[in-house]
Amino acid sequence: MSASDPGVATSPHSYAQPPRPVIGLTTYLQQAQTGVWDVRASFLPAIYFEGIGMAGGISVLLPPQPVDDAIADRVLDGLDGLVITGGRDVDPAVYGAERHPTTDEPGADSRTRDAFEFALLRAALRRGMPVLGICRGAQVLNVALGGTLHQHLPDVVGHTRHQQGNAVFTTSSITTVPGSRVAALVGPDTEAQCYHHQAIDRLGDGLVVSASDADGVIEAVELDPARHPDRWVVAVQWHPEERLDDLRLFAGLAGAAGGYAIRRHAVPHGADRAGAGRPEVNRTETQKVS
């Protein structure tokens, strides 16, 4: 009898080939125009989930909303990976700083998004879920692990090349750190599409720099692969979704998420939520952000 015969029992979680990973992407929450309506909305540029799809994943959009850690865990139960997307500045009060005049004024919606993404990150890191941070997402990851941000790069590097305004991306030449996950994906250097006036200052616990600009600005970080070889947590300050002819970062996430999907279906339901068999480091690190 073949596996397709009715008399052959098969496990719903047995895969002849790696499953197509389901990846959650956080969304914006702000006023938006749709048709004749000007409404408060949750949205995400389609180019994000187009990139995930082209890399082999399935996207699920995650609108910002108030959640506690238990609900954040349940949100992730059906996912194999997480993308923290770009957007407005993180509220500097979260990392103990006064607001710079150029930093976005935090409002109710932006605070909701901050708290939502921190909760999702805590849950993802506890269970060892692959994570990709993009632009703001890199900053959220760093702050979640106790790091801080430069609130206005021109004050630090003396130029505006990283964000020249008028909604135009600039191209930066990025150099990667040998042996890093980012270097393994994009090589020793890459051309990156940048649009950011903030960047990582003090590194969060457990993170290492994996790429920098020529001016010294940190352009990518990751959870130290030497300490956590089974944890795929990568964050870039640039916008890989703006170059869909170069899917290497999205493909790296999709590959890691596919492997995670196989592993999580191989253990009893809920065991991954407790982080069974994985390092404990991020249980305490991520508790720094409430």
Secondary structure as the mmCIF struct_conf table of DSSP 4:
data_model
#
loop_
_struct_conf.conf_type_id
_struct_conf.id
_struct_conf.beg_label_comp_id
_struct_conf.beg_label_asym_id
_struct_conf.beg_label_seq_id
_struct_conf.end_label_comp_id
_struct_conf.end_label_asym_id
_struct_conf.end_label_seq_id
TURN_TY1_P TURN_TY1_P1 ALA A 3 SER A 4
BEND BEND1 ASP A 5 ASP A 5
TURN_TY1_P TURN_TY1_P2 PRO A 6 GLY A 7
BEND BEND2 VAL A 8 VAL A 8
TURN_TY1_P TURN_TY1_P3 PRO A 12 HIS A 13
BEND BEND3 ALA A 16 GLN A 17
HELX_LH_PP_P HELX_LH_PP_P1 PRO A 18 PRO A 21
STRN STRN1 VAL A 22 THR A 26
STRN STRN2 TYR A 28 THR A 34
TURN_TY1_P TURN_TY1_P4 GLY A 35 VAL A 36
STRN STRN3 TRP A 37 PHE A 43
HELX_RH_AL_P HELX_RH_AL_P1 ALA A 46 MET A 54
TURN_TY1_P TURN_TY1_P5 ALA A 55 GLY A 56
STRN STRN4 ILE A 58 LEU A 62
HELX_RH_AL_P HELX_RH_AL_P2 ASP A 69 LEU A 76
TURN_TY1_P TURN_TY1_P6 ASP A 77 GLY A 78
BEND BEND4 ASP A 80 ASP A 80
STRN STRN5 GLY A 81 ILE A 84
BEND BEND5 ARG A 88 ARG A 88
HELX_LH_PP_P HELX_LH_PP_P2 ASP A 89 ASP A 91
HELX_RH_3T_P HELX_RH_3T_P1 PRO A 92 TYR A 95
TURN_TY1_P TURN_TY1_P7 GLY A 96 GLY A 96
HELX_LH_PP_P HELX_LH_PP_P3 GLU A 98 HIS A 100
TURN_TY1_P TURN_TY1_P8 PRO A 101 THR A 102
BEND BEND6 THR A 103 THR A 103
HELX_LH_PP_P HELX_LH_PP_P4 ASP A 104 PRO A 106
HELX_RH_AL_P HELX_RH_AL_P3 ALA A 108 ARG A 127
TURN_TY1_P TURN_TY1_P9 GLY A 128 GLY A 128
STRN STRN6 VAL A 131 ILE A 134
TURN_TY1_P TURN_TY1_P10 CYS A 135 CYS A 135
HELX_RH_AL_P HELX_RH_AL_P4 ARG A 136 ALA A 144
TURN_TY1_P TURN_TY1_P11 LEU A 145 GLY A 146
STRN STRN7 LEU A 149 HIS A 150
BEND BEND7 GLN A 151 GLN A 151
TURN_TY1_P TURN_TY1_P12 LEU A 153 LEU A 153
HELX_RH_AL_P HELX_RH_AL_P5 PRO A 154 VAL A 157
BEND BEND8 GLY A 158 GLY A 158
TURN_TY1_P TURN_TY1_P13 ARG A 161 HIS A 162
BEND BEND9 GLY A 165 GLY A 165
TURN_TY1_P TURN_TY1_P14 ASN A 166 ALA A 167
STRN STRN8 THR A 170 THR A 176
HELX_LH_PP_P HELX_LH_PP_P5 VAL A 177 VAL A 177
TURN_TY1_P TURN_TY1_P15 PRO A 178 GLY A 179
BEND BEND10 SER A 180 SER A 180
HELX_RH_AL_P HELX_RH_AL_P6 ARG A 181 VAL A 186
BEND BEND11 PRO A 188 PRO A 188
STRN STRN9 ASP A 189 CYS A 194
BEND BEND12 HIS A 197 HIS A 197
STRN STRN10 ALA A 199 ILE A 200
BEND BEND13 ARG A 202 ARG A 202
HELX_LH_PP_P HELX_LH_PP_P6 LEU A 203 GLY A 204
TURN_TY1_P TURN_TY1_P16 ASP A 205 GLY A 206
STRN STRN11 LEU A 207 ASP A 213
TURN_TY1_P TURN_TY1_P17 ALA A 214 ASP A 215
BEND BEND14 GLY A 216 GLY A 216
STRN STRN12 ILE A 218 LEU A 223
TURN_TY1_P TURN_TY1_P18 PRO A 225 ARG A 227
TURN_TY1_P TURN_TY1_P19 PRO A 229 ASP A 230
STRN STRN13 VAL A 233 VAL A 236
BEND BEND15 GLN A 237 TRP A 238
HELX_RH_3T_P HELX_RH_3T_P2 PRO A 240 GLU A 242
TURN_TY1_P TURN_TY1_P20 LEU A 244 ASP A 245
HELX_RH_AL_P HELX_RH_AL_P7 ARG A 248 HIS A 265
TURN_TY1_P TURN_TY1_P21 ALA A 266 ALA A 266
BEND BEND16 VAL A 267 VAL A 267
TURN_TY1_P TURN_TY1_P22 HIS A 269 ALA A 271
HELX_RH_3T_P HELX_RH_3T_P3 ASP A 272 ALA A 274
TURN_TY1_P TURN_TY1_P23 GLY A 275 GLY A 277
BEND BEND17 ARG A 278 ARG A 278
BEND BEND18 GLU A 280 GLU A 280
HELX_RH_AL_P HELX_RH_AL_P8 VAL A 281 GLU A 285
HELX_RH_3T_P HELX_RH_3T_P4 THR A 286 LYS A 288
#
